[in-house]
Every structure is written in structure tokens, then in C-alpha cells.
Amino acid sequence: MVEPRDASVLFFDSGIGGLSVVKEARIILPGLRHIYVADDAAFPYGAWDEAELLERMTGLFETLIAAFRPGLIVIACNTASTLAIGHLREVFPDQIFVGTVPAIKPAAERTQSGLVSVLATPGTVRRQYTRDLIRQYAARCHVRLVGSEHLAELAEDYMRTGFVDEEAVRREIAPCFVEEEGRRTDIVVLACTHYPFLANRMRKTAPWPVDWIDTSEAIARRTLTLVEQMHFKARDFSLPDIAVFTSGDPRTEVMRLASGFGLSTVPFPA
């Protein structure tokens, strides 16, 4: 008989962008405890050397798995998923990982013009994994990969303060918009969990309307599918949903934000 797993799911991101996934998951998975881990000490991931980031993530997950023993782990970060999820599955074979990858397949299925842009961090844009997705699912489309240097940080600032420089947002998204032989980009894939928090500002500053694809709900539903196939212990509701920050010193406004998503902030495990 298979031993039941702990009734918890651990969500991991480089910052607070993955809260967009937690928001959806807490609605459809109320029977599980939600543990959110933000590696804010290393944010942003997009600028990291790949080997160094892989080493850091491996060490972090060793600590997190020992401390929380989650029944399921969601990597709510495109950069981390495209780089590390295969490696993490090998290193921690007893764990079930759900990854986050650019929504290139649904974009290719939905586009009318055949012009699709993927808005991501530089790390996700560089990754061979992303190009493999394009070759597999979007060979008949023209897919432009746009690596934004600053959009994740703009989203973090906006989530903390409620303010963002709209002109800066406009500059970051401008390369996504392509006109070619009378056709225009009609879909932009938001390939970073931070970006949906700026979706309204993107719509406002875009040169023309497009379909913005946010994968947060799809990730949550993929998690639900796996949960329904697995055997979990009953949840102990005396244990709250929590947020953990690797910096060990999150700002007051960040803790307030986490609280707004139903999470209590606790110290990073020693």
C-alpha cells in the first residue's frame, strides 16, 4: 500500500510573483496546506549564471524538503522550471514536482495572425527548453522571444507599493508588438509569474489590443489533476497557510501582501 503524502503543497518562486498561482490554488485546493517560499535573497533569477543558480536551488530544496516535507512541490517560476526541474526530479526522486513553462502550445492554437510573442526573463529566453517548445508546438507560427530585463522588478515594486512607471512598462513590452505583411502580433504569452500583476498596465500601454495569456490558472489546475490522482493525509487545519522568505527579513509591505493572499509569514528554516 502506498504511504499517503502530507496534505501540503509547496510553491516556490524567486520573488512574490508566484502568489498569482497560490491565489488560484487556494480556491481549488482548500483541502491542502499551502506553503509559499520566495527566494527573495537571490531575486531576480533571470540575471544569474545557470550553474550557480542550479547549485543554489539544489541546496535550498534540500533545506525546504527536510523542513516542510511537502506532499507536492510547484515551481511557480518559468526561469527556475526551465533550468532546474529535470535536475530536481533526479536529485529528489521521492518528490512530485509541477513545473511552469511558457504557454506556447495554447498560444499557437489560438493565434489568428500567426504572430506570437513570448515575454519572459532573459534566462527563460536563453533556455533551449523554450526553443524546444516552439519547435514542437509552434513551428507554423512566427514566435518572437522577448527577454525583459526589468519587468519582474517593476512587478515586484508594484505589488509592494501599488505604483509603477507606466512608461517603463511600455518600453519593456514594446518589442513584443510586430507588424509583418499586413499582420500584427495578436497574442503575448506572459512567461513569468510576476507579469500578470501588471497585465492591466500592459493593456493600457500596448500599441494595439492583444490576447495576454496568463498561465497561473493552468498551473493550479494541473496541480489539482495530480492531487486527484494521489493519496494525501487529511489536513491538519490548526497549521496555517504560510509564506517564507529566504532573505529572513521581508519588508512590512511584503508581509502585508502575503497576508492578503491568506498566508502568515514565518522565518526561513535554519
QUIFENVEN-V190579 format. One record per run of one state. SS is the DSSP state (h for helix, s for strand, l for the rest). FROM is the first residue (numbers start at 1). TO is the last residue. Records with the same first field share a line. If there is no record, write none. Layout:
SS->FROM-TO ; FROM-TO
This chain:
l->1-4 ; 6-7 ; 14-18 ; 29-32 ; 39-39 ; 43-44 ; 48-49 ; 69-71 ; 76-77 ; 92-96 ; 99-103 ; 111-114 ; 127-127 ; 138-141 ; 149-150 ; 162-165 ; 175-178 ; 181-182 ; 185-186 ; 192-194 ; 206-210 ; 215-215 ; 230-231 ; 233-241 ; 246-251 ; 261-263 ; 267-270
s->5-5 ; 8-13 ; 33-38 ; 72-75 ; 97-98 ; 115-121 ; 142-148 ; 179-180 ; 183-184 ; 187-191 ; 211-214 ; 232-232 ; 242-245 ; 264-266
h->19-28 ; 40-42 ; 45-47 ; 50-68 ; 78-91 ; 104-110 ; 122-126 ; 128-137 ; 151-161 ; 166-174 ; 195-205 ; 216-229 ; 252-260
